[in-house]
Amino acid sequence: MSENQKQIDKPTVAEPPEGVSGQGFFATSFEKAVGLARKNSLWPLPFATSCCGIEFMATMGAHYDLARFGSERLSFSPRQSDLLMVMGTVAKKMGPVLREVYIQMAEPKWVIAVGACASSGGIFDTYSVMQGIDRVIPVDVYVPGCPPRPEQIIDGLMKIQELAGNESLRRRHSQEYEDLMKKYNIE
């Protein structure tokens, strides 16, 4: 068996968090263990209004398989999801609905703006189209493109995983976070 074949047959294992290991045990901080669990079990709520939603469907398909990243279970209930994925054009009349969906989500929660329309209004610089969802809810990751390729959506999800894995358990109770929520008039 060649050296390259040995490398290919070796399974890929996720990196453990920082900690102390020994014969039959591994110890780490509670914060790192919670971060590892959050990172690998995101439940996305797809809020798809146009063509970016089709690209998201391709991302969920067998070829790209978003389930590899722990996001297989799509949740269409805001109370059972922690990742809001806004994809496509959002009309100004849809803004209050999007905001209500965000408010109904349990903490901790993250938001991805997928595509040019959700990020900045895209090519639709009109009176009826919201020029970016960050006017009504805070956004954690922006995915560029019109429409973005599935690889870009996966990259955005991986950035959210990085945020979820490294976020302090106390961040959501910090003054900075409270100020951000006050900026958006969210109690």
N, C-alpha and C positions, 0 to 999 in steps of 0.2 A: 504494500500500500504506500503510495507516494505521500510526501509531507503535506502537499496541498489537500489531498483527500482526507488526511487526519484532521486538518483544520476545519474542513467543511462539515465533517461528521460531528464535531464537538457542538453540543447545544449552547444556545445563547441564554445566559442567566442575567437577570436584572441585578444591578449593583445594589448591595444593601446600604442602609443609611450608616452614618458614622456611629461607631460604638465599640464595645469591647467583646471579643469573642474568645472562646476557649474550647476545650474538649466537651462537646455536647451542649453548649449554651452560647447565647448572644445577648448582650445587653446594650440598650440605647436609651435615649431620652424619650419621654412620652410624646413630646412634640414631633420628633422625627418619625415615630411609629404612626402617629395620626396622619402626618404629611404623606407618608408612603401609602396609607390606605386611601386617602382622598385622591391622590394622584392617579391611582390605578382603578378607580371606581367612579368616574364622573358619569352623571346621568344627564345627557343633553336634552334640551327642549328645543326642537327646530321651529323657528318662527320664519317660515319661508313664504315669500310673497311673489317671487318671479323666477327668472332664469337661474339664479344662484341656487335655488332649491333643487333644480334638476342636477346640478353639479354635486350637491350634497347627496342626492340619491345615488349617484355614481360612487361617491366616497363610501357609502354604506354597502355597496355591492361587493361581490366576491373578489373582484380584481384588486380593489384597494383595501377593503375589509377593515373598517374603523374599529371593529370588535377587538382587533389585536391590541388596542390601546386602552382597553377596559371601558369602552363607551358603547357597548353593544345595545344596551337597554335604552331605547329612546323613551322619553317620558313626555306625554302630551298633557300632563297636569303640572302646573307650576309648583304645586306644593310637594311634588315628589321629584323635583329636578334641582340640580345645582349649577348647571351651565346653560345659559340662554344663548342660542346661536341665531342671530338675526341675519337673514339672507334675502337680499333683494330690495326693491323699492318700497319705502315706507311713506305713505301719504300722510299729510299733516293731520287728517281726521283719524288716522290709525295711531298717532302718537300717544293719546291717553290710554288706549287699549294696551299698547306695548308697555307703558309705564305701570299699569295695573298688574300685568303679568309679572313684571320685575318685582313689584312690591310683594306679591303673593308668594314668591319663592322664599324658601327657608335659607337662613345663613348657614354656612358661608355660600356665596353665590358668585359666579363669574359670568362675564358677557363677552362674546365674540361678535364683531361686526364683519360679516362676510361679504366681500365684493364692494365695488365702488359706490353703488347706490346706498347701501347701509352705512358706509363710512363717510360719504360726503355728498350724497345726492346724485352722484354719477353724471351722466349726460343730461339729466332732467333738471335743469335750472329753471324750474317753473314755480308758480305760486302754490301749487297743490302738493309738491313733493318736499318732504323734510330733508334738509341739507345736512344729513348725518344724524344718527340716532343718539349721539352724545349730547344732543340738545335736550333730551328727556330722561336718559338713564346713563350712568357711568359705564364706560367701555374699558375692558382690560386689554384686549388684543384686536388689532385691525388686520384683516386679510385682504390684500389688494387684488385687483383683477376685475375684468368685466367680460364674462364671469371668471372667477378664479378656477384654476385646475384643481382636481381632487388632491393633488400633492400639496398644494398651498393650504387647503383646508386642514389637511393632516398636520402640516407644520404649525398652523394656528392652534390646533388642539394640543400639540406637544408643548407649545409655549404656555398654554393654560395649565397643563400638567406640571410644568416647571414652577409656575406660580403657586399652584395648590400644594405641591410637595414642599416648598420652602417657606410658605406663609406662616408667620407666627400665630399661635393660637390666640394671642391677645390683640392682634392687629385690628380685628373687627370692633374692639372696645376702645381703641385709641382715639385721641383727640383729632388726629388727622382724618381718620375714617368718619368720625361724627361730623367734622367740618365739610367733608365731601358730600355726605348725605344731606346736610343743611343746604348746600349749594344747589342741589336738585330738589329741594323742598320735600324730602322723604324723611319721615319720622321713624 
